[in-house]
């Protein structure tokens, strides 16, 4: 699951692997009887004489979380109040009236922001199938920005990130990669040549469905200053409790990802053999259109899958009503398993099939999860 080569730590220490980095960094100074963790620090005004003076300009709890996230991604992190806040801050790095190449299938609100920018005359957007490398490269001709998401939300398409990031670098395009589904444990786009990595830390990084938080990670000093300025002037600052919870959740990401990924692989295999299911998408299955690419570019197939049931949208909705262990809810990456029909959202209609169910597999016992899906498939049969 994790990279074999560790992260070089500050101070010349031995390289640490991600599992160690997630636990060891972001700690307060070691003093007798001091806390092991950075405490929750609700504050707006700060004592004068330091580097911030006001919490919107910078705060120690943010810096602890940013230290860990930056090390895991191989750059420097800036945290925000949500994933979309990080996304819109990254757009401050665009030149005026940019030509943006972006996925035609991606997180719906990112696609919405990009298209609204085009409608307002602030950008030109070229939507492409990011799994079609040649089509993406062709669309990059004369473009300014390449916005990538891999695996894509919700269809789990796998982009050829090594080739695309290298092409963006060679063509002097700003390259942004949404790494939310993979997490830094399964891929590190900055190492491939990306300029910016985006995370909705609300998801797997926080891992407990109890916070909203986002992050952007960069290597370039100028990009870092721009992102910090966007946070300061835009006011998209993370809260004290959310920051504390996110760092605490991040400590266990390697363990959670290992378990949820194992569960997802079992469920995907069994669903693919079920007579009431006619399509399963999971990068770990041989049937996935980019299975070979996923094996070569990802450190593991991840915790997300989709499937389609016989009987269309009505059957899918009936299945959602029938589950007992799974939770019918949006969002993803928590310890609990969730599923939803994505086409219930107007902006997803025409983009994903009406009967497609997106599943975020959690850390429950896999046999309980499978039994729940089996009984839901059986009890929903009449609705189709």
ChimeraX attribute file (.defattr): number of C-alpha atoms within 10 A of each C-alpha:
attribute: neighborCount
match mode: 1-to-1
recipient: residues
	/A:1	16
	/A:2	17
	/A:3	16
	/A:4	10
	/A:5	10
	/A:6	17
	/A:7	19
	/A:8	15
	/A:9	13
	/A:10	10
	/A:11	6
	/A:12	7
	/A:13	9
	/A:14	11
	/A:15	14
	/A:16	18
	/A:17	17
	/A:18	24
	/A:19	18
	/A:20	14
	/A:21	21
	/A:22	24
	/A:23	17
	/A:24	12
	/A:25	18
	/A:26	24
	/A:27	17
	/A:28	15
	/A:29	11
	/A:30	9
	/A:31	8
	/A:32	6
	/A:33	6
	/A:34	10
	/A:35	12
	/A:36	12
	/A:37	15
	/A:38	20
	/A:39	14
	/A:40	15
	/A:41	14
	/A:42	12
	/A:43	12
	/A:44	12
	/A:45	11
	/A:46	14
	/A:47	8
	/A:48	9
	/A:49	7
	/A:50	8
	/A:51	10
	/A:52	15
	/A:53	15
	/A:54	15
	/A:55	18
	/A:56	19
	/A:57	16
	/A:58	17
	/A:59	21
	/A:60	17
	/A:61	25
	/A:62	25
	/A:63	17
	/A:64	19
	/A:65	26
	/A:66	24
	/A:67	19
	/A:68	24
	/A:69	29
	/A:70	19
	/A:71	24
	/A:72	25
	/A:73	24
	/A:74	19
	/A:75	22
	/A:76	21
	/A:77	28
	/A:78	25
	/A:79	28
	/A:80	31
	/A:81	23
	/A:82	20
	/A:83	24
	/A:84	21
	/A:85	23
	/A:86	27
	/A:87	23
	/A:88	17
	/A:89	23
	/A:90	23
	/A:91	15
	/A:92	14
	/A:93	17
	/A:94	16
	/A:95	12
	/A:96	10
	/A:97	13
	/A:98	15
	/A:99	23
	/A:100	25
	/A:101	27
	/A:102	25
	/A:103	25
	/A:104	15
	/A:105	21
	/A:106	25
	/A:107	15
	/A:108	17
	/A:109	13
	/A:110	17
	/A:111	18
	/A:112	13
	/A:113	15
	/A:114	21
	/A:115	18
	/A:116	14
	/A:117	15
	/A:118	18
	/A:119	12
	/A:120	9
	/A:121	10
	/A:122	15
	/A:123	19
	/A:124	19
	/A:125	21
	/A:126	19
	/A:127	18
	/A:128	18
	/A:129	16
	/A:130	28
	/A:131	22
	/A:132	13
	/A:133	16
	/A:134	12
	/A:135	12
	/A:136	24
	/A:137	17
	/A:138	12
	/A:139	18
	/A:140	22
	/A:141	12
	/A:142	11
	/A:143	20
	/A:144	22
	/A:145	23
	/A:146	27
	/A:147	21
	/A:148	26
	/A:149	27
	/A:150	26
	/A:151	25
	/A:152	23
	/A:153	19
	/A:154	23
	/A:155	22
	/A:156	26
	/A:157	25
	/A:158	23
	/A:159	24
	/A:160	20
	/A:161	25
	/A:162	15
	/A:163	13
	/A:164	23
	/A:165	26
	/A:166	16
	/A:167	18
	/A:168	23
	/A:169	16
	/A:170	10
	/A:171	14
	/A:172	12
	/A:173	25
	/A:174	21
	/A:175	25
	/A:176	28
	/A:177	23
	/A:178	25
	/A:179	24
	/A:180	26
	/A:181	26
	/A:182	24
	/A:183	24
	/A:184	25
	/A:185	21
	/A:186	19
	/A:187	23
	/A:188	24
	/A:189	24
	/A:190	20
	/A:191	14
	/A:192	15
	/A:193	21
	/A:194	26
	/A:195	23
	/A:196	26
	/A:197	28
	/A:198	26
	/A:199	29
	/A:200	27
	/A:201	30
	/A:202	26
	/A:203	25
	/A:204	28
	/A:205	29
	/A:206	29
	/A:207	26
	/A:208	19
	/A:209	15
	/A:210	13
	/A:211	21
	/A:212	21
	/A:213	27
	/A:214	28
	/A:215	31
	/A:216	32
	/A:217	30
	/A:218	24
	/A:219	19
	/A:220	12
	/A:221	9
	/A:222	10
	/A:223	17
	/A:224	21
	/A:225	12
	/A:226	15
	/A:227	26
	/A:228	20
	/A:229	15
	/A:230	22
	/A:231	24
	/A:232	16
	/A:233	12
	/A:234	13
	/A:235	14
	/A:236	20
	/A:237	26
	/A:238	24
	/A:239	22
	/A:240	19
	/A:241	14
	/A:242	20
	/A:243	28
	/A:244	23
	/A:245	20
	/A:246	25
	/A:247	26
	/A:248	20
	/A:249	20
	/A:250	23
	/A:251	22
	/A:252	16
	/A:253	25
	/A:254	20
	/A:255	12
	/A:256	22
	/A:257	28
	/A:258	16
	/A:259	19
	/A:260	25
	/A:261	22
	/A:262	19
	/A:263	22
	/A:264	26
	/A:265	21
	/A:266	14
	/A:267	20
	/A:268	21
	/A:269	16
	/A:270	14
	/A:271	22
	/A:272	19
	/A:273	12
	/A:274	13
	/A:275	10
	/A:276	16
	/A:277	16
	/A:278	13
	/A:279	18
	/A:280	23
	/A:281	25
	/A:282	29
	/A:283	28
	/A:284	22
	/A:285	18
	/A:286	12
	/A:287	14
	/A:288	18
	/A:289	16
	/A:290	20
	/A:291	18
	/A:292	15
	/A:293	16
	/A:294	23
	/A:295	13
	/A:296	12
	/A:297	17
	/A:298	22
	/A:299	18
	/A:300	21
	/A:301	24
	/A:302	28
	/A:303	28
	/A:304	30
	/A:305	24
	/A:306	21
	/A:307	21
	/A:308	24
	/A:309	25
	/A:310	18
	/A:311	16
	/A:312	15
	/A:313	21
	/A:314	17
	/A:315	21
	/A:316	27
	/A:317	19
	/A:318	18
	/A:319	26
	/A:320	23
	/A:321	14
	/A:322	19
	/A:323	22
	/A:324	15
	/A:325	16
	/A:326	23
	/A:327	16
	/A:328	18
	/A:329	14
	/A:330	13
	/A:331	15
	/A:332	25
	/A:333	30
	/A:334	24
	/A:335	22
	/A:336	18
	/A:337	23
	/A:338	23
	/A:339	23
	/A:340	23
	/A:341	26
	/A:342	22
	/A:343	19
	/A:344	14
	/A:345	9
	/A:346	10
	/A:347	14
	/A:348	19
	/A:349	12
	/A:350	9
	/A:351	16
	/A:352	17
	/A:353	16
	/A:354	18
	/A:355	22
	/A:356	23
	/A:357	26
	/A:358	25
	/A:359	26
	/A:360	29
	/A:361	30
	/A:362	28
	/A:363	22
	/A:364	16
	/A:365	11
	/A:366	19
	/A:367	12
	/A:368	13
	/A:369	21
	/A:370	19
	/A:371	14
	/A:372	17
	/A:373	21
	/A:374	17
	/A:375	14
	/A:376	19
	/A:377	24
	/A:378	13
	/A:379	16
	/A:380	21
	/A:381	16
	/A:382	11
	/A:383	15
	/A:384	14
